[in-house]
Amino acid sequence: MAGIDFGPVWLTLQLATVTTVILLLLSTPLAWWLAHSRSRWAAIVEAVVALPLVLPPTVLGFYLLLALGANGIIGGPWSELTGSALTFTFSGLVIASVLYSLPFVVQPLQNAFTAIGRKPLEVACCLRASILDAFVTVMLPLAKRGYITAAVLGFTHTMGEFGVVLMVGGSIPGETQVLSIAIYEHVEVLDYSTAHALSFGLLAFTFVVLLMVYIFNRRFPVHEH
């Protein structure tokens, strides 16, 4: 263990934490809208959100590489504003991770909001609570199970990314070399002992976290209102 470089581990934890926080903020209004909208666009938005579940990571990574590049629809304006590129940077990894892990956060929240329904929010509003106050004090506690599941799935899924982060970020030590890429590179040079140590650590961590979530979900199921 003394010879293992833990830089990719800390970078991966940082990436997963930042990505999860951003995803929870972005996914809350989106999941609420998908859960209750009758718009004909809802099915299209759901399909777009779910694309990372079925697309090969390299396909999504390739198009993100184009979009985040110096001439891309996102990377171009960013480069003009900041004078720096998004590709092969930590910021680029965050954007790619948010898009790649989006369905793992949106879908649990959407399921939670659907199961709870609109009635608790409407009752709170009838008691003269503002929409924001009613959502924070009533809906969020009721959707706690969904938020825990969404946060854990988003976090662990981001930790295990490979294809997307490799396409967008490459393997720059201290900047974009995350754990999955470090494991792959150790295997490439036949350093199986280090690859095993890192892989087993990731496997054990992910299993324990998911086990805790499933135990929690069984004890505190979502009840439809």
Phi, psi and omega in degrees: 000335183294333183271002183276134175273114183272005178304311178298329179294311181294323179294320179294317178297320178295314180298316181295322180293311180298316181298317182294318179299313179297318182296320179296321179291317182284325187282335183300305178294325180293315180294322178297316179296316180295327182288332188236355183283144173252012181294147177290346178278346185300318181295322179294316179297318178300318180295318179296316179299323184279352183307317180299342179288333186243337180286141170301136181305327180293329178292310178298319180296323180296313181290328174293324177299319177292317183291326183269353180292173184300333179253010183278169183291336176258314183292328180298302177301323178298316180296322179292324182283319188253341183078009180231161182270161174264328180291146179059037175225165178294322178300319177297321178297321180297313179299314180296320181292321178300314181291321184288326182264002184307311183295334181288344177255318182295314187295316175297322178292319179298317179296320180294314180295323179294317181293323181286321181082181183267346188302314180301322179292319180294321178296316180297320179292325177294334177271019174073021172279145176290162180302314181296316180296318179296321181292316183290318187271339182248304187289317183299314176298321179293329182266017184304317180300316179296321180292321178295315178298315181297316181295317182292316180295318178297318182294309183290324179295320178296322180297330184265004182298146176222296187300314182294313183291329178292319180292319186272324187249342183068215182219076179257113181305131179081353183235309182225001182278092181274177188299315183298322179289320178298319178298315180300317182291326176293323177293321180301323181264014177065025175271072187291329182296316178291319178299320179294316181298315180291318181294315181294322177299316179294318179298313182295316180299312182296318180297314181297316181296314179295322178299317179297322179294315181294323176296316179297316182296327179287329181278330183232073180290157176280129178253136180286137181251000000 
